[in-house]
Amino acid sequence: MSGGTILVVDDERDIREVLRDILEDEGYEVLLAANGAQALALLAGLPHPRVVILDLIMPVMSGVELYAALKADPALRGIPVIISTSDHSRAPPGVPVMKKPLDLDRLLAAIAALP
């Protein structure tokens, strides 16, 4: 049913670890980053993930800044993004948004629906 790599970018360690456990149980390889700068560093050295699950409010480099950097880079702009946030008003237009606390069944369905 599943497969591929998912990058979870969230400054809350508990959220990163819970998502990693759930996604790994579903058959995904999961990479974790605590902010946008860490995520960009990971993306620079790896094949593209199936999707980036992205919190918006983080220190160092916010999710909004990371999203803008992804879309500005021709090598990264095709990576799908799902926003995970408690404040959906900050989400870029046209990007799927999952309100925190996450509905895990809805999140898994959104990931499975990706090409």
N, C-alpha and C positions, 0 to 999 in steps of 0.2 A: 504494500500500500504506500509506503513512504520511501524516503531515501534522499540523499543529498546533504549538504551542509547548510546550517542556519547560523547566522550571526546574531546574537542577542546583545543589544547595547542598552544598558541601564545602570545607573549609579547605585541602585539598591542591590546589595549583594544577595539578600534573600530572594528577591525576584529573579535575579540571574540564575541562581542555583536551582530554584524550583522549576523554572522553565527548562533549564538544561536537563534535569531529571525526567521531566514529562516528555520532552522532545526526543531524548535518547531512547526512552521506552517505546516511542513510536517509530524508531528506526533511523532517526536523523543523527548526523554528526553535528555537534554544537560547539561553537566558539563563543567566548564571552569577552565583552569589553565594558569597562566602567564609564567610558565617556567617548565622545566622538573622535578625539585624537587617537586613542587606543584602537578604535575601530578602523580608522584610516590606515594605521600602521599594519594592522592585520590584513586588510584588503590589499595592501601593496605587495605582499609576499605570497599570496595564495590564489588559487583559482576562485572564480566568483562563487559566492554562496547562492543557494536557491532563493533565499530571501534574507533581508535584514529586519529584525524586529527592533524597533527604535523608540526609546523613551525620548521625550522632547526636552525636559528640564534636567540638565546635568551640569556639573562643574567642568572646567577646562575647555570643553567644546560641546555646546548644546546639540541636541538632536536636530534642531532647525539648521544650525550651522553645518552639521554633518550632511544633512539632506541636500543643502545647497552645494556643498563640495562634491557630493556624488553626482548630482545633475550637471555640474560644470565640467566634469571630467569625462571625456568621450569613452574612456576605457571602463568607467564604472557606472555610467548613467543608466545602463540597461538592467541593473540589479533591482529586483522588486523590493519594495519597502512596505512594511506594515507598521503604522504608528501605534505605540502603546503609551497612553497618557491619561492623566486625570483631568487635564485641561485641553479638550479637543479644539478649542477656539484657536489655539496656536498652530494647529496642524496645517501643513501646506495643502492647498486645494487639490482635489483629485486623488489623494493618497488614502488608502483604506485606514480607518482609525478604529482601534479597539480601546474602549474606555476601561481604565483601571477601577476596581479590580477586574482582571481579565476573565472573560468567559472562555474557559479553555476549550470547550467543544467548538465554539465559534472560531477561535484562533486556529485550531487544527483543521477545521473545514476550509478556512481561508487559505491556509498553506497548501492543503491538498488540491485546491482548485487552481493553483498557479501552474502555468505551462511547464 
